[in-house]
Amino acid sequence: MKLSDIMSAAGLSIYAQIALVLFLAAFLAIMIRTFAPSRSGEMEAASRIPLDDDVVITPRLPEH
């Protein structure tokens, strides 16, 4: 008996399909968040950071 026969009989193909759906959902969420029109100002400011000499980057601390 080959390993491929054992794996196909185990019925594990659903896990690959679930992983694909989860990856697709995460990818779409990241793309929507990145290219949302409400974030265009933030993206424009971030794109100028390498060219600005006066900008000091301070990390945002999470609010509690």
QUIPEWO-V191015 format. One record per residue. N is the residue number from 1. RES is the residue in three letters. PSI is psi in whole degrees, 0 to 359 (999 if undefined). Layout:
<<N | RES | PSI> <N | RES | PSI>>
This chain:
<<1 | MET | 133> <2 | LYS | 158> <3 | LEU | 323> <4 | SER | 327> <5 | ASP | 320> <6 | ILE | 315> <7 | MET | 323> <8 | SER | 329> <9 | ALA | 340> <10 | ALA | 342> <11 | GLY | 37> <12 | LEU | 4> <13 | SER | 338> <14 | ILE | 330> <15 | TYR | 324> <16 | ALA | 321> <17 | GLN | 320> <18 | ILE | 318> <19 | ALA | 321> <20 | LEU | 317> <21 | VAL | 318> <22 | LEU | 318> <23 | PHE | 317> <24 | LEU | 318> <25 | ALA | 316> <26 | ALA | 318> <27 | PHE | 314> <28 | LEU | 321> <29 | ALA | 319> <30 | ILE | 317> <31 | MET | 317> <32 | ILE | 316> <33 | ARG | 323> <34 | THR | 316> <35 | PHE | 18> <36 | ALA | 138> <37 | PRO | 333> <38 | SER | 343> <39 | ARG | 7> <40 | SER | 324> <41 | GLY | 318> <42 | GLU | 320> <43 | MET | 322> <44 | GLU | 316> <45 | ALA | 320> <46 | ALA | 329> <47 | SER | 339> <48 | ARG | 353> <49 | ILE | 316> <50 | PRO | 337> <51 | LEU | 341> <52 | ASP | 127> <53 | ASP | 339> <54 | ASP | 354> <55 | VAL | 129> <56 | VAL | 123> <57 | ILE | 123> <58 | THR | 130> <59 | PRO | 144> <60 | ARG | 131> <61 | LEU | 143> <62 | PRO | 140> <63 | GLU | 142> <64 | HIS | 999>>
